[in-house]
Amino acid sequence: MLGVNVWRGVLGVDRATVIESIEEDQEGAVVARVRPRRDSKRRCGRCGARASRYDRGEGRRRWRTLDLGTVRCYLESDAPRVDCPEHGPTVAQVPWARHDAGHTFAFDDQAAWLVTHTAKSTLCELLRIAWRTVGAIIDRVVADGRAAHDPFDGLERIGLDEISYKKGHRYLTIAVDHDTGRLIWAAVGKTKQTLEGFFDLVGQERCKQIRLVSADAAEWIADVVHERCENATLCTDGFHVVQWATDALDQVRREVWNQARRAGMREHAQELKGSRFALWKNPEDLTERQEAKLAWIAKVNARLFRAYMLKEQLRAIIRLKGPDAIRMLTAWLAWASRSKLPAFVELARKIRKNRPGIEAALTHKLSNALIESTNTKIRVLHRMAFGFKKPEHLIALALLDRGGYCPPLPGRTTAKATHG
Ligand SMILES: [Zn+2]
């Protein structure tokens, strides 16, 4: 005979749960009849406060828990209501599941872990649940995590960004903590009000502790930051500066391609068209073919190659940081201004305009990688979140994955660190 501790492990419950019996129902599922231990009884399902019994609620209820091998398994128990001094008649708390959930903690945690580690279809097939159920699960796992640990405590260096999803029709504004590497907040929209909502949550006192804020050069962000964070230096995020240079390079590439096409140099134009990725990629990531492509550009198209060198030089400066980088930036600006490439002359102007913020980022050595990777990951997650009706689920998914709220698998004590 298996002891009760083994059964607790099998069902994914702890010592606060009393197992009364384990049976099979008519559909062949395993049903464990359970009840809360005496000291976990009669607590409000919403706040956990002790409360007197109100009525028997809607009688017996079932919660799905982890499968037993190939068989579905449920916990079954009474679900009486208590009369909470604050919340009134509320279904009593149970030690094996979140309030209002149809699944146990163990099941929720397994689903939340899988959502950040595997494909959507794999998860739904394996757990035999619909994707919208997954949305509800991650909402409550993240809400629970945020209630247990305030993500806005001790903020000193933060990054703000706007991320487009749905092909630029919809936006999220996000906040990251440069010190923990975590996503700490996200909301739909990209207006002053959206961002003010964030600083409202952080609160006046904690806003005063914020020393550095990195963002792109958007004025609406700068305005709100100046207003709310009196002690913060605003830095222009290096990731965006490199992106401006990549855009300028692309403009030059299109220009020389059009010139070649108009001049009837069909083959040359074709080769130029195929050079996009070689020009975009960081030199250390180039394939042999792409390296050959670059060598070809250096030989046959001086303008495009100059644009490439300008972009790469700027990227190196942003990556280097510190006083040397600031000196090199001055030289770069002179070079770009007399490059005879309108896109880079324009870029030099933009960089001069934003120079205080860019130099602040170089001085304070803020990493660009965090905003960049968060930005990329949210786009990936958006594809995954397709099928969720509400953007709130995308936000919960992003926080679960990038905010450090992914729980360990049930029964394991530590989560395998996959990020942050
Ligand atoms: Zn309550």
Boltz pocket constraint, residues with backbone or C-beta under 6 A from the ligand:
constraints:
  - pocket:
      binder: B
      contacts: [[A, 44], [A, 45], [A, 46], [A, 47], [A, 48], [A, 49], [A, 84], [A, 85], [A, 86], [A, 87], [A, 88], [A, 90]]
      max_distance: 6.0
